[in-house]
Structures are given as structure tokens and as C-alpha cells.
Amino acid sequence: MRIASILSACLLALASVAAAAEENTAPADIQADTAARLFKPVPGKAVIYLVRDRGDVWTMDVPVYLDGREMGATEPMSYFRWEVEPGMHVLLSATTPPAVLEIKTEPGGLYYVWQDLNPGHQRASSVLHQVDQTTARATMTSATLLPTRQ
């Protein structure tokens, strides 16, 4: 009887963790995704896209930060779109060790950042690097826009 109770508690805990992870990376609404795929500049602002493809074997969500603020977590075949003030920005991929990229943006500019994950023993390491629009957009055609945490 005790083993059954322990198993039930473990299954309940796993289900709540899975539900929380799913909520954390639930896709953005279809209108936001459609608008993001237009790749239109925003007057007076810069737009940063952060893209993660399926190329890594690390399937866990990876929290990302923009200027010290947690923006959400990526998963394979996902991307973020952020409108930011022009100037210097710092992106951080919360892996072990963390990856950091400084990016200088201009008004009306579109910037594409690739999150490349490398499997580790128990955690992933990553690299963030700027890529051209063709590379990023090719992956984004089959990726899911993720909502940014408010």
C-alpha cells in the first residue's frame, strides 16, 4: 500500500511539472505569429528574433534573458520576437555555462540571433551568435513563436 501511495505521489508531481513546463512554452497566439513572420521593422524601435532549431539533442526548455529580464524559455523549433529600444542589449542563454551575446541595435533594424545548444552530461551548454536573415527565416518557417513573459 505504501509503495502505491509513493508511486501515485510521484506521478502527480511529474504531471504538475509537465503541465508547468507546457504552460511556460505554450505557443503565442496565431495573430502574433503571423505578424512576427512579416518581418516588418518598427519605427523608432529595433526587433530581435531569437531562434532555436531542432539541431540539438537537448530537448529541455532553456530560459533566456534580455537585459537581465527573464523572457521565457526556448524549446526545439521555437523563436522569440522582441521589440526593443535602440542601443546595446545583452542576451543570455541560461545553460551551463551560460552563453552571453551583446548586440547593438539601430532604430528600424531587424536582428537575428541563433541559440545553438550542445549536449552536456546533465545540462546543455550553448552559444548565441548573430546570423543573417536568410538563415534565421529558413528555420522560422517551421518554428513556433513563443510568448514573452510579462
C-alpha positions in Angstrom: 0.0 0.0 0.0 2.8 2.4 0.9 4.6 1.8 -2.5 1.3 2.6 -4.4 1.0 5.9 -2.5 4.5 6.8 -3.3 4.1 6.0 -6.9 0.8 8.0 -7.0 2.6 11.0 -5.5 5.5 10.7 -7.9 3.1 10.5 -10.9 1.1 13.5 -9.6 4.4 15.5 -9.2 5.6 14.6 -12.7 2.2 15.6 -14.2 2.3 19.0 -12.5 5.9 19.6 -13.6 5.0 18.7 -17.2 2.0 21.0 -17.1 4.1 23.9 -15.8 6.7 23.3 -18.5 4.0 23.2 -21.1 2.5 26.4 -19.8 5.9 28.0 -19.8 6.5 27.3 -23.5 2.9 27.5 -24.8 2.9 28.9 -28.3 1.9 32.6 -28.8 -1.4 33.2 -30.5 -1.7 32.8 -34.2 -2.1 36.5 -34.9 1.1 37.3 -33.1 2.9 34.5 -35.0 1.6 35.7 -38.4 2.6 39.3 -37.6 6.1 38.2 -36.5 6.6 36.3 -39.8 6.0 39.6 -41.7 9.5 40.7 -40.5 8.4 44.4 -40.6 10.6 46.9 -38.9 9.1 49.0 -36.1 9.6 52.8 -36.4 11.9 54.0 -33.6 12.5 50.5 -32.3 14.7 47.6 -33.1 13.4 44.0 -33.4 15.4 41.0 -32.1 14.5 37.4 -33.1 16.0 34.6 -31.1 15.8 31.3 -32.9 16.4 27.7 -31.7 16.2 24.9 -34.2 15.9 21.1 -33.9 19.7 20.6 -34.5 20.4 19.9 -30.8 19.7 16.8 -28.9 18.9 18.7 -25.8 15.1 18.8 -25.7 14.7 20.6 -22.4 13.5 24.2 -22.2 16.2 26.8 -21.9 15.5 30.0 -20.1 16.6 33.2 -21.9 17.2 36.7 -20.6 17.2 40.0 -22.3 19.0 42.8 -20.4 18.7 40.9 -17.2 15.0 40.1 -17.5 13.8 36.5 -18.0 11.9 36.5 -21.2 10.7 32.8 -21.2 12.3 29.6 -22.3 13.1 28.1 -25.7 12.4 24.6 -26.9 13.4 22.9 -30.1 12.0 24.6 -33.2 10.9 27.8 -31.4 11.6 31.5 -31.6 11.0 34.8 -29.8 10.4 38.2 -31.2 11.2 41.3 -29.1 10.7 45.0 -29.9 13.5 46.9 -28.0 14.8 50.4 -27.7 17.8 51.0 -30.0 21.2 50.6 -28.3 23.2 47.9 -26.6 21.4 44.8 -25.4 22.6 41.7 -23.6 21.1 38.3 -24.4 21.8 35.3 -22.0 21.0 31.7 -22.6 20.8 30.0 -19.1 22.8 26.9 -19.8 25.9 25.6 -18.0 28.0 27.6 -18.7 25.7 30.4 -19.7 26.0 31.9 -23.2 26.1 35.7 -23.5 25.8 37.9 -26.6 26.0 41.7 -26.7 24.1 43.2 -29.6 24.0 46.8 -30.7 20.7 47.7 -32.4 19.6 50.7 -34.5 16.1 52.1 -35.0 14.2 50.2 -37.6 16.7 47.3 -37.5 15.9 43.6 -37.6 18.4 41.3 -35.8 18.5 37.5 -35.8 20.2 35.5 -33.0 20.8 31.8 -33.1 20.7 29.7 -29.9 22.9 26.7 -30.6 22.8 24.1 -27.9 25.4 21.5 -27.2 24.5 18.5 -25.1 26.4 18.1 -21.8 26.4 15.4 -19.2 23.5 16.7 -17.2 23.0 20.1 -18.7 23.4 21.7 -22.0 25.9 24.4 -22.9 25.1 26.9 -25.6 26.4 29.6 -27.9 24.5 32.7 -29.0 25.5 34.3 -32.3 24.1 36.7 -34.8 23.0 35.2 -38.1 21.8 36.5 -41.4 18.1 36.8 -42.1 18.1 34.0 -44.7 19.4 31.5 -42.1 17.0 32.6 -39.4 14.0 32.8 -41.6 14.5 29.4 -43.1 14.2 27.8 -39.6 11.4 30.1 -38.5 9.1 28.8 -41.3 8.6 25.6 -39.2 9.3 27.1 -35.8 6.8 28.2 -33.2 6.6 31.8 -31.8 6.8 31.7 -28.0 5.1 34.4 -25.9 7.4 36.6 -23.8 6.9 36.7 -20.1 5.3 39.9 -18.9 
